[in-house]
Amino acid sequence: MYVRTGDGGRLGSVGRGIERAGHHGVSETDAAPQDVAEVESDDLEPGTYFIDPDVDPSTPLRVVYEVPAEGWSAWPGAIHFANPLPDHVSVTITTVRNVVRDGCRDHADADPPVGSGVDDLATALAELPPFRVVHEGDDKAALTGLFRRHQWLDQGL
């Protein structure tokens, strides 16, 4: 997955190694990834990082991603602030147990809660006010051969 900013910048191969139960996409020749939660500086140096998005040591979930250039900051993923605002981009890697009723006006949990599947989450995000889907699609990830779904949302403000 690549994330593009308003000026065409991009964060490298996010999720190029989603490690789960002995499967990973990082070769032994790659530098050992750093835990982004343990980075002492706000600034991320170009390199490979990982995050445990469910913060549960009993599960094997670990997402490995690459920051290819300077200008990115530590976040539960990575964030790139650009001037003038709002041309900044962030990649947040987390688990989602539910969404809110309205992204700006009502942060109470949606009722009924979002289902546990990827399609459930994609549908809930597509229907979440005030956001609107500006692009979506499914494709096969070249590295893992797994199918993935992507959506680009806009606030529409």
Buried (B, 14 or more C-beta within 10 A) or exposed (E): BEBEBEEEBBBBBBBBBBBEEEEBBBEEEBEEBBEBEEBEEEEBEEBBBBBBBEEEEEEEBBBBBBBEEEBBBBBBBBBBEBEEEEEBBBBEBEEEEBBBEBBEEEEEEBEEEBEEEEEBBBBBBEEBBEBEEEEEEEEEBEEBEEEBEEBEBEEEE
